[in-house]
Amino acid sequence: MKYFISGGAGFIGSHLAERLLDRGDSVIVLDDLSTGRMDNIDHLIGRPGFEYRIGSCLDAPLVTELVDRCDVTIHLAAAVGVKLIVEHPVRTIETNVKATEVVLGAAAKKQKLVVVASTS
């Protein structure tokens, strides 16, 4: 199986990517690195079946391309952190809702499975 993980350079996404690769799946990670870190996926770079892209889930053409290339999308990307949410609540909500809308829209067009799980 081939998986697309949005927010894949975050704590949960990077661990999930590693587990999927360990069992023989392919993984494409997308992260804008606003809260995710390259340190979380550095050890995965170069592994067979692993690919990463730096970018935003708000970029509909990019998300559509990655959804099209995969069997399953796991949407973990979200603006996170109490400080960010308190200081910029409207921007945070807009970011999280719009990004989810973009991912779900791309998946719906191709009737692809999406798993939505966020800690935010």
C-alpha positions in Angstrom: 0.0 0.0 0.0 1.0 3.6 -0.6 0.2 6.2 2.1 0.1 10.0 2.0 0.6 11.5 5.5 -0.1 15.2 5.9 1.8 16.5 8.8 4.2 13.7 8.4 7.2 15.5 9.9 5.4 15.9 13.2 5.8 13.6 16.2 2.9 11.3 15.4 3.2 11.4 11.6 6.9 10.6 11.6 6.4 7.6 13.9 3.6 6.4 11.7 5.6 6.8 8.6 8.4 4.8 10.1 6.0 2.0 11.2 4.4 1.8 7.7 7.9 1.6 6.0 8.9 -1.1 8.5 6.0 -3.3 7.3 6.9 -2.7 3.7 4.5 0.1 2.7 5.4 3.2 0.7 4.9 6.6 2.3 4.8 10.2 1.0 5.0 12.8 3.7 3.9 16.4 3.3 4.7 19.0 6.0 5.1 22.8 6.0 7.5 22.5 9.0 5.5 25.0 11.0 5.4 22.6 14.0 6.9 19.5 12.4 10.7 19.1 12.1 13.1 17.6 9.6 14.8 16.0 12.5 11.8 13.8 12.9 12.2 12.3 9.4 15.9 12.6 8.7 16.4 9.0 9.5 13.8 8.0 6.9 15.3 9.9 4.0 16.8 7.4 1.6 14.8 4.5 2.7 13.1 2.6 -0.1 9.5 3.7 -0.4 9.9 7.0 1.4 9.4 10.4 -0.1 8.8 13.8 1.4 7.6 17.2 0.2 7.9 20.5 2.0 4.6 22.3 1.5 1.2 23.2 2.9 -2.1 21.3 2.9 -3.6 24.6 1.8 -1.9 24.1 -1.6 -4.8 22.3 -3.4 -2.8 21.3 -6.5 0.0 19.7 -4.4 -2.4 17.9 -2.1 -4.4 16.6 -5.1 -1.3 15.3 -6.7 -0.2 13.4 -3.6 -3.7 12.0 -2.9 -3.8 10.8 -6.5 -0.5 9.0 -6.1 -1.6 7.1 -2.9 -4.1 4.5 -1.8 -4.8 6.0 1.6 -4.4 9.5 3.0 -3.8 10.0 6.7 -4.5 13.7 7.5 -2.6 14.7 10.6 -1.6 18.3 9.6 -2.9 21.0 11.9 -1.9 24.3 13.4 -1.1 23.2 17.0 0.0 24.6 20.3 -1.9 26.4 23.1 0.1 29.6 22.6 -0.7 29.7 18.8 -4.3 28.9 19.4 -4.7 31.6 22.1 -2.8 34.3 20.2 -4.3 33.6 16.8 -7.6 31.6 17.3 -9.3 32.6 14.0 -6.2 32.0 11.9 -5.7 28.6 13.6 -9.2 27.5 13.1 -9.2 28.7 9.5 -6.0 26.9 8.8 -7.2 23.6 10.3 -10.6 23.7 8.7 -9.5 24.8 5.3 -6.6 22.3 5.1 -9.0 19.5 6.1 -11.4 20.7 3.4 -8.6 20.6 0.8 -7.6 17.1 1.8 -11.1 15.7 1.9 -12.0 17.4 -1.4 -9.1 15.9 -3.2 -9.8 12.4 -1.8 -13.5 12.6 -2.5 -12.8 13.3 -6.2 -10.9 10.1 -6.5 -13.0 8.2 -3.9 -9.9 7.5 -1.8 -9.9 6.5 1.9 -9.0 9.2 4.4 -8.2 8.8 8.0 -8.4 12.1 9.9 -6.7 12.2 13.3 -5.4 15.3 15.0 -4.3 16.2 18.4 -5.4 19.8 17.8 
